[in-house]
């Protein structure tokens, strides 16, 4: 299944707000999966220096990832499919 990155600019976000967003993302992905549209939140990285997050989702389409983030009420600036590369792959 394709993997997508969701980029966000979140200036001033608190650790509590980040955790709340994660809970909402997890819940919305489970809800959509239960409805027959599988979406899985894989992981997120927060960059404190720039107040950005890069969140990775697995889903059949960009549209599904966008819907999950909209349901979770988490703002984003970009959703794009990624090509995964690990040290074991090269």
C-alpha positions, -999 to +999 in steps of 0.1 A: +000+000+000+013+035-008+028+057+019+022+094+021+038+123+040+017+150+055+036+182+062+023+206+087+034+240+100+024+243+137+039+274+153+033+276+190+020+241+193+023+226+228+032+190+236-003+185+249-018+197+216+005+174+196-006+145+217-042+154+212-038+156+175-022+122+175-051+107+194-075+122+169-055+110+139-054+074+154-091+075+161-101+088+126-079+063+109-095+034+129-129+048+120-122+050+083-107+015+083-139+003+100-159+019+072-139-001+046-114+027+037-081+015+052-059+043+065-030+038+089-010+065+107+025+051+107+045+077+126+052+114+129+083+135+134+082+169+151+109+194+142+110+219+171+133+243+153+108+249+125+076+240+143+069+215+115+057+179+116+061+152+090+035+126+095+035+093+075+003+075+066-004+043+047-035+043+025-048+034-010-049+071-020-040+106-012-077+114-010-081+089+019-052+105+038-066+140+032-100+128+045-085+113+077-066+145+085-097+166+078-118+144+101-091+147+128-091+185+123-054+187+119-041+214+095-016+205+068+003+222+040+011+193+018+002+156+012+025+137-012+032+101-019+067+090-009+092+064-020+106+046+010+143+040+012+162+023+041+198+013+045+188-023+040+173-014+006+205+000-009 
